Amino acid sequence: MNTNINPRHLSHRDLAMLGVQDVAFVKSVRLEDETVYTIHAADGTQMGLSPNRDIAYAAIRQQGMEPVSVH
C-alpha cells in the first residue's frame, strides 16, 4: 500500500474515501430522553447504536477499526 499520498492529487471523492475502512466515529445523541452513542463509518454511514461510549469503542476496535469521537 502506498502511504505517500499527496492529497492535492486526489479527487473530492477519493479524499472522502480515505480512511473509510479504517476509522469509525462515535457520536452521542438523545433518543427517547436517553443519551445513546451512534457508530458511523468515516463516510457518515450509521453502522450501529450503543448504550454507552465504552461499548461503542469496543465494538469498533473489535472490527479492526480506529474509533474517534465527534463532539
C-alpha distance (Angstrom), angle and dihedral (degrees) to the residues before:
residue distance angle dihedral
M1 . . .
N2 3.80 . .
T3 3.81 108.5 .
N4 3.82 94.1 178.7
I5 3.80 97.6 82.4
N6 3.79 116.5 160.3
P7 3.84 105.8 -146.1
R8 3.81 90.3 -155.1
H9 3.80 88.5 69.8
L10 3.80 95.6 51.1
S11 3.78 126.2 96.6
H12 3.80 118.1 -124.2
R13 3.81 88.9 -103.8
D14 3.81 93.2 50.1
L15 3.79 91.2 47.9
A16 3.80 90.6 50.9
M17 3.81 90.6 51.6
L18 3.82 94.9 55.0
G19 3.77 109.0 115.1
V20 3.79 94.7 4.1
Q21 3.82 90.4 128.0
D22 3.80 95.0 40.9
V23 3.80 108.5 40.0
A24 3.78 133.4 55.8
F25 3.76 127.0 177.4
V26 3.77 132.2 -143.3
K27 3.76 121.9 -144.0
S28 3.79 127.7 -176.4
V29 3.80 115.8 -132.4
R30 3.79 136.5 174.1
L31 3.79 114.0 -115.2
E32 3.79 120.9 174.6
D33 3.85 92.2 -19.7
E34 3.83 92.8 -50.2
T35 3.78 131.7 101.4
V36 3.80 112.4 -120.9
Y37 3.80 130.9 171.1
T38 3.77 122.8 -121.7
I39 3.78 121.1 -154.8
H40 3.80 117.3 -144.5
A41 3.79 135.1 -177.8
A42 3.80 115.7 -119.9
D43 3.82 89.0 -96.4
G44 3.82 90.9 58.1
T45 3.80 98.1 -102.8
Q46 3.81 109.1 145.4
M47 3.80 110.4 -122.4
G48 3.78 103.6 171.9
L49 3.77 152.5 -18.7
S50 3.79 128.9 -123.3
P51 3.80 134.3 -171.3
N52 3.82 90.9 -134.5
R53 3.79 141.4 19.8
D54 3.82 96.7 -115.5
I55 3.80 92.7 56.2
A56 3.81 90.4 47.0
Y57 3.81 90.9 53.2
A58 3.81 91.8 46.1
A59 3.82 91.3 51.2
I60 3.81 91.0 51.2
R61 3.81 93.0 48.5
Q62 3.80 90.4 46.9
Q63 3.81 87.0 61.4
G64 3.82 91.3 52.8
M65 3.79 93.9 -106.7
E66 3.80 132.0 125.6
P67 3.82 115.1 -116.8
V68 3.80 123.6 -140.3
S69 3.80 130.9 -179.7
V70 3.77 126.5 -123.9
H71 3.77 115.1 -153.2
